[in-house]
């Protein structure tokens, strides 16, 4: 998946990704804009959330 800001005033942002593996929920923390590849075959609901380092951002996610 990739996540990029589309804001007029771009800023870096924190990214928290949570996804199901075969045995547990995996949590990953990274910074955006950027991308991350999920390699898992678990069943469940994936989750992603963002926190801007300055002003609010409009984030585009391609999954």
C-alpha positions in Angstrom: 0.0 0.0 0.0 1.1 3.6 -0.5 0.1 6.7 1.3 0.8 10.2 0.0 -0.4 13.7 1.1 -2.5 15.6 -1.3 -2.7 18.8 0.8 -1.7 22.3 -0.4 0.6 22.5 2.6 2.3 19.1 2.6 3.7 17.8 5.9 5.3 14.5 7.0 3.0 12.3 9.1 3.1 9.2 11.3 1.5 6.0 10.0 0.1 3.2 12.1 -0.8 0.0 10.2 -2.6 -2.9 11.9 -3.3 -6.2 10.1 -4.1 -9.8 10.9 -1.5 -12.6 10.5 -2.2 -16.3 10.9 -1.7 -16.0 14.7 -2.1 -12.4 15.9 -2.6 -8.8 15.0 0.6 -7.2 13.6 1.3 -3.4 14.3 3.7 -1.4 12.2 4.7 2.2 12.7 6.3 4.2 9.9 6.4 7.7 8.4 4.8 9.1 5.3 4.6 9.9 2.5 5.7 6.4 1.7 4.7 2.8 1.2 4.5 -0.5 3.1 4.0 -4.1 1.8 1.8 -6.4 3.9 2.8 -10.0 3.8 0.2 -12.0 5.7 -2.6 -14.5 5.1 -4.6 -14.0 8.2 -8.4 -13.2 8.2 -9.5 -10.0 9.8 -9.9 -6.3 9.3 -6.9 -4.2 8.3 -6.6 -0.7 9.8 -4.5 2.3 9.1 -4.3 5.7 10.7 -2.3 8.9 10.3 -1.1 11.8 12.5 0.3 14.9 10.9 3.4 16.5 12.2 2.0 20.0 11.6 -1.3 21.1 10.0 -4.1 18.7 9.0 -3.5 16.6 5.8 -5.5 15.0 3.1 -4.0 11.5 2.6 -4.5 9.3 -0.4 -4.1 5.6 0.2 -3.7 3.0 -2.6 -4.2 -0.5 -1.3 
